[in-house]
Amino acid sequence: GAGVSQSPSNKVTEKGKDVELRCDPISGHTALYWYRQSLGQGLEFLIYFQGNSAPDKSGLPSDRFSAERTGGSVSTLTIQRTQQEDSAVYLCASSPSSRNQETQYFGPGTRLLVL
Amino acid sequence: AQKVTQAQTEISVVEKEDVTLDCVYETRDTTYYLFWYKQPPSGELVFLIRRNSFDEQNEISGRYSWNFQKSTSSFNFTITASQVVDSAVYFCALTRTGANNLFFGTGTRLTVIP
């Protein structure tokens, strides 16, 4: 079946602009995760959803970052007033449930460059 | 606190050589899960293996094998008879009880030279 998909694959924006990144999880997966991969920080957790709820937002780096999930499926990560340090690859993953033993399957990522 | 250490930043081997990627973890939990992912140049993280803390059996899958030792908090990954297609960044990761996110190591970049 189809894997996790993300769009856009690449995004270039100017400092101060808002951006939206989209994630389509594997059909039937109730848990969805956002991670960020940057040169200086490695792979870091941002937020996860169980259904449409986000029990853990602890990884969001600032209040400029927000995410939502609708219909238990598609999720959007929004970054407001982008800064150059937001440049990174944003990875989305999904798993059948939010139990910690479940394997997370990753999408191809969105490469964000803030000029 | 959880921590995953992959001390080898980069490794280069010649094709057909065996190579072992090290992973050492720290956690206070008695129940946890360990994972290995491969990130080829295309960028997508590919799941390789999951191991729970109660299962110390080594596992072999084709040319890949994993050695889990709780006594040394290590979960090492060996590729036998490496191939150019094995060139990638390999990440070791941990999830702990009550938390759903993966804690990743910093990755090991493997280059297999033809």
Boltz contact constraints between the chains, C-beta under 6 A:
constraints:
  - contact:
      token1: [A, 42]
      token2: [B, 106]
      max_distance: 6.0
  - contact:
      token1: [A, 43]
      token2: [B, 104]
      max_distance: 6.0
  - contact:
      token1: [A, 45]
      token2: [B, 101]
      max_distance: 6.0
  - contact:
      token1: [A, 48]
      token2: [B, 100]
      max_distance: 6.0
  - contact:
      token1: [A, 98]
      token2: [B, 100]
      max_distance: 6.0
  - contact:
      token1: [A, 100]
      token2: [B, 95]
      max_distance: 6.0
  - contact:
      token1: [A, 100]
      token2: [B, 100]
      max_distance: 6.0
  - contact:
      token1: [A, 101]
      token2: [B, 33]
      max_distance: 6.0
  - contact:
      token1: [A, 103]
      token2: [B, 47]
      max_distance: 6.0
  - contact:
      token1: [A, 103]
      token2: [B, 50]
      max_distance: 6.0
  - contact:
      token1: [A, 106]
      token2: [B, 45]
      max_distance: 6.0
  - contact:
      token1: [A, 108]
      token2: [B, 44]
      max_distance: 6.0
  - contact:
      token1: [A, 109]
      token2: [B, 43]
      max_distance: 6.0
